[in-house]
Amino acid sequence: MALQCGITGITNVGKTTIFNCISGTRGEISAYAFSATKSNIGIVQVPDPRLYELAQYQVTDRIVPTTIEIVDIPGLARGSSKGEGVGNKFLGDIRNTDALIHVLRCFDSDTLQHIDGSVDPVRDLETIDFELQLKDLESVEKKIQKLEKAVRVGDKDAKHGCEVLYRFRDHIGNINNARTLDVKNEERKYIDDLFLLTMKPVIYVCNVDEGSAVAGNSYVEKVREHLNGIEAEILIIAGAVEAEIAELESAEDRAAFLRDAGLAEPGVDKLVRSAYRMLNLQTFFTVGPKEIRAWTIRKGMTASQAAGVIHSDLERGFIRAEVMKYNDFVSLRSEHAVKEAGRLLIEGKNYVVEDGDILHIRFNV
């Protein structure tokens, strides 16, 4: 599924370092503000140990993880909504993403100067939010002007749309993000086409020094205090440490490095999984001797829709889905045992696929 997560933040906070850790792409890292001229795009594998557990009980030629697309958007600054720094071009890149990873600088450095002269992640967070809010306010105002013309000729739906947009205008104008406004599902149709920047779900990543990789530091605590009462996920990642881990080719060396740093797994693995969940995605599996593969679907998709993710012919000619639950397969250790235990489910096209389901699609075209 073509879904994107954008990494954003003030310039020189370590966004590209983190991007390089989680993707096969190598974006250029610079100590100079606004040195990047374009966004970097990488296809990132979603870590899922269940794939390798399945391979314990099904001999297969290859294992294929699912992926998401990550976009490293060059650093923003005050005035970006008016074209300062990288300006409007990269605000447009943010608009094209489905969710945001907001990287906050929570480390000191004598060699990497902060653009504002001092480290303050809360100030940086507010700077980015304000620039995105200004751009959103501009989008809302333009649509209000369009709908008000329709209201003047008696369009009742346009009148209702204006009422919804007025609420967004007032909310954003009071320096709030669009995502924090309580709106009914049926009202969202009036703003869905605007792709508001501050409506996108967001994960906050506190980029810390090596000594703060496990417990965080005072900068992280300031971020937590600022976001207290707001539904937001906060992750702690030591970008420089993660970069060193990513350079190691041996799994044993990576494991030893993690143990020395007091980490159970790379922080960027947690980040990718969190981004995957934030996009409202889940995984189903196909299991066989040629490959064991993870497939991405949106939560709530049916068996026939999931079949279409594999191939359009499977959805078009869908007959039924043979479903095994992941826990049944790994506890009983084979498809045959699952069948013998009466736990192989035969489901129709309207079956809602659950995370971890193992599907075999029967179809005819």
Buried (B, 14 or more C-beta within 10 A) or exposed (E): BEBBBBBBBBBBBBBBBBBBBBBEBEBEBEEEBBBBEEBBBBEBBBBBEBBEEBBEBBEBEEBBBBBBBBBBBBBBBBEBBEEBBBBEBBBEBBBEBBBBBBBBBBBEBEEBEBBEEEBBBBBBBBBBBBBBBBBBBEBBBEBBEEBBEBBEEEBEEBBBBBEBBEBBBEBBBEEBBBBEBEBEEEBEEBBEEBBBBBBBBBBBBBBBBBEBBBEBBEBBEBBBEBBEEEEBBBBBBBBBBBBBBBEBEEEEEBEEBBEEBEBEBBBBBBBBBBBBBBBBBBBBBBBEEEEBBBBBBBEEBBBBBBBBBBEEBBBEBBEBBBBBBBEBBBEBEEBEBBEEEEBBBEBEBEBEBEEBBBBBBEBEE
